[in-house]
Amino acid sequence: MAANMLRTVVVVLAVCLMLMVSAAYAVGKAKCTDTWYPRCYGYEYDCPANCPYNCDMDCSTCKTVCPCDKPGGVCQDPRFIGGDGIMFYFHGKRDQDFCLISDSNFHINAHFIGKRGEGMGRDFTWVQSIGVLLDDGRQLYLGANKVSVWDNSVDQVTMSLDGHPITLPPGVGATWATASGFNVTRSDHTNAVVVQVEDKLKISARVVPISEEESRVHKYGIIAGEDCFAHLELSFNFYSLSPSVSGVLGQTYGAEYRSPVKMGVAMPVMGEESKYVTSSLFAADCKVARFGSSSSSSSDHHLGITSAVNCNSVAAGGRGIVCRR
């Protein structure tokens, strides 16, 4: 009898272990939901190796793509994918705010956190939060809490609209909305949301930490247990932009924009930080601000990332996307 009980316990433990391993190595999937692409509509595809748990579907190519590798992506030590598909870095400075997008009807700033790298002349930086100003006076805050020890089961996203906290109920797909076309949806059980502002933009945001392995590889010098520098990984979609849109990211969607970054290098950098610095997270006072300017609007020129830019494939090594307007 004792032997049978022991065998039962061993079998149960083995099954539990198999389930844990399967969960640990489960690959994320994405599905095409656009009926204009019947070849892959409704089908699920595995996420790429670069982002095995979180990806989007490009229905036009029937391939999954990492959100950080699509035009409008802002991730890592801020690594941008411009509207022209060209990858570049903008380091900014820690504890300062910079204008990401500025157009006549909305303006988005980002607050950078970071630390000085040993023996370096600049800060390692990450986007901790964003402030969104809308032309109807509304203001959205979306940020990552400061965390010492990371636990992905704990939600570290913090949001507010006009200073009032936004609280989402648990569960993927949980939604908070207003009657004026503003809604927030939970895109994962924790730490991931999608914000949509009707006729203006969509923001996909995920809070992630700097892991010990990342710190070791990149020599960030982060001490475990003190601050894991939780930050945002962002993906922007714009529904209508004026030809004179500006900002670190916004300018790359401009009608006459030509990238000034040096191509063919491992880390092409966008400089001229002084053009984009703002006095606070909700101040539209950077040198290139367009917010509130009627001259920057245009009724016959709209730049939508899903319609005006055709992105065929991710370039080798993650250095950009081949796009054509």
N, C-alpha and C positions, 0 to 999 in steps of 0.2 A: 504493500500500500504506500509506504514511504517513497519507494522507487517511482511509482506512478505519479505521485504528487510532485516529485522532483522533476520528472520529465515534463509535466504540465507547466511547471514554473519556467523551465528552460525554453519551452516552445513559446510561451507568452512573452518572455523577455526578447526572444529572437524576433517575433513579429513586431513588437514595439520598436526595436532597433531598426528594423527594415523600414518601418513607417517614418521614423525620424530621419533616416538617411535620405529616403525619397523626398521628404519635405524640404530637406536642406538643399538638395540638388534639383528641385523642381524648376523648370524653365518657364519664364513668363511667356505669355502669348498676347497677340493683338489681332483684332478682327476688322475687316473692311466693312464699313456700314454705309458706304456711298453706293446707291443703286445705279449711278452712272457708269460704274465699272463692274458689269455682270461677270467678267472672267474671274474675279476674286471676291465678289460681294458675298458676305456671310461666312467666308472661310477664315479659320484661325491659323496663324503662322507663329512659329517660335521666334522669340526675341533674339537679336544678334548677340554674339559673344561679348561685345563691349558693354552691353547693358542687359544681362541675362534675365533680370527680373522686372524691368520697366521699359517698355518701348511703345512706339506708335506705328500705325499702318499707313504706308504710302500706297493708296489704291491704284494710282496711275501706273506703278511699276510692279504691283503685287509683292512688295517686299516690306519687311519691317525695318524701322530705323530708330536709332537712339534719339530721344528728344534733344539731347545736348549737341547732336550732330546735324540738326536741321536749321535752316535759316530762322533767326529769332532766338536761338539758344544762348543762354548765359549761364555758365557753369564753372566749377573748379576755381583756379587762381586767376581771376575772371577771364575765362576763355569765351569769346563771342563768335557766333556764326552770323555774318551780316546778311542783309536782304539780298545781296549780290552773290551769296554763297561762299564768300571768302572768310576764312578763319583768321582771327587776330586776338591778341591779349590787350587788355587795358588794366594796368595795375592800380592806378589811383593811389590813395594813401589810407592807412588805417584811421578809423574814427572820423572820417570825413564823408560828405555826401556828394554824389555826382549825378548829373542829368543823363539818363539813358535814352529817353525819347521825349521830344518836345514838339508838339504840333498845335494847331490853332484850338482844337477842342479837347485835348488832354495832354498831360505832362507826367512823366514818371521819373522819379529820382531813386537812387539806391544808396544805402548806407553800407560802407565798407568796414569790416573788422579785419584784424590781422596781427602780425608780430614781425619784428625785424629779424631777418635771417642772419645768422652768425657770419660775420665777414662780408655782408652784403651792403650795398648802398641803397637798397629799397626794401619796402615791406612785402612780406607775403600777405596777400589780401583775399578776402572772400566777401560775397554779398550777403549781409545778415538780414536786411529788410529792404522793402521798397515802399515808397509813398506815391500814390496815384491821385492826381488832381484832375477833376472832370469839369467841363465847362458849365455844368449846372450847379457848381459849388460843392458837390460831394467830394469827400476825401477818404481814400481807402488806405489802411495800413496792413501790410502783410509781412510777417517776420518770423524768425527762428528764435526760440528761447535760448538763453545761455545755459549750457549743460556741462557738468563736470564728467559724468560717466554716462555713456550712451546706452539707451535701452530702446530698441525700435518698437517695442510694444507700448511705449508711452508717447502720447501725442505732444510734439513740441512746436506745432504751428500756432501762431497767435495772430488774430485778425481783428480789425475794428473798422467801422464805417462811421465817419463823422464823430469819432471818439467813443462810440458805443460798441462794446465787444460783440463779435460775431461768434456764436457758439453752435457748432454742428453736432447733431446727434451721432452716436456711433453707427458704424456700418457703411460699407462701400455703397456709394450712390446717394447717401444722405444729402439733402439739399436745404440751403437757406436762401430765400429770395425776397425781393421787394417788388412792389407793383410797378416800379419804374424801369424794369428790364435789367436789374442787377441781380445776379445769382452766383452762389458758391456751392460747389459739389465736392463731396469727399471722393477722391479717386482711388484711395487705398484705405486699409483699416486705420492706419495712422500716418501722419506726417506727409500727406499728399492731398492737394486740393486743386480744383480748376475754378477760376474766377472768370465770369463772362459779363461784359458790359455791352448791352444790345447796340448793334450797329457801330461799335467802336473797336473792341478788342477781346481777346481771350488770353488768359495767363494760366499756364500749367506750372505749379510750384511743388517742389518736394524739399523737405528739410533733411539734410544729411550731415554726418559728422566727419571730421578728419580722423581716420583710423590710425592706430599705432604703426601699421605697415606703411600707409601713405606718408606719415611723418618721417619714417625711417628712410624710405626711398627718395623722397624729395628734400630731405634734410630740413624739415620745418622746425625741428627742435621742440615739439610739443610734449609736455610732461603729462603722462597718463594720470588721470584723476584730478587734474587741475582745471582744464578747460579743453573740450574737444572741438571748439570752434564750429559749433553747429551753424550751418549756413544754408542758403537757398540755391537749388538748381532750378532754373527758370526756362520756360519756353513760351515765346510770345507769338501770337497770330493777330494780325491787324486787318480790319475789314475795310477801312478807307483812310488813306493818308494823303496829305497834300504833297505837291511836288517839292515843297521847301521844308519838309519835316527834318528835324535836326536831333542832336544828342549823340552820345557815343554809338549807340545802336541805330537810332532813328535815321541818322544821315545816310546810312547804307541802303535805305529804301528810296532816297531822293532821286528825282528825275535826272539830274546832271551829275550824280555822285561818281567819282572814280577813286578807288581805294589808294591811300597814300602809303600803306604799310609795305615793307620790304618782303617780296615774295621769295619762296624757295628756301627760307630759313626755318629752323625748328620752332622758333618762337617769334613770329611777326608781331610787333608791338605798335599799338596806336598811342601816340604821344599827345602833346599839347593839353595836359591835364587842366591847366588854368582855364581853358575854354568851357569846361564842363562842370567845374566845382560849383556847388550851391551853398548858401548860408545855413540851410537846414533841410530836413527831409521833405518838408512840404513847401519849400520856397522855389518859385519858378524864376530865379534870378541869375541863372548861369548866363554867360556871355552869348550863347547861341540859342537862348530861349525863344520859342515861337508861340507859347501858350497865350491865348487871348488875342492873337493878332489876326484880324480878318483878312489881311493881305496874303496870308499863307494858305488860305482855303481855296479850293477849286472844285467846282461842281462837275467838271468833265474829265478830271484826272484822278483816278483812285488806284491805289496800289494795294492789292490784296495778295497775301503770300500764297494763298491756294490757287489764285487765278492768274496773277500777273507774272509769277515766277515759276518756271518749269524746272524742277530739280530732278535730275535723272539718277545720279548715283553718288555715293559718298566716296570722296577721293581716298586713295591709299594713305594709310597712316593717320586718318582722321584730320587731314589738313584742309578740309573744305568740301564743298558740294558743287558739282557741275551744274550751273543754272543758266537759263536763258530767259530774257524778258520777252 
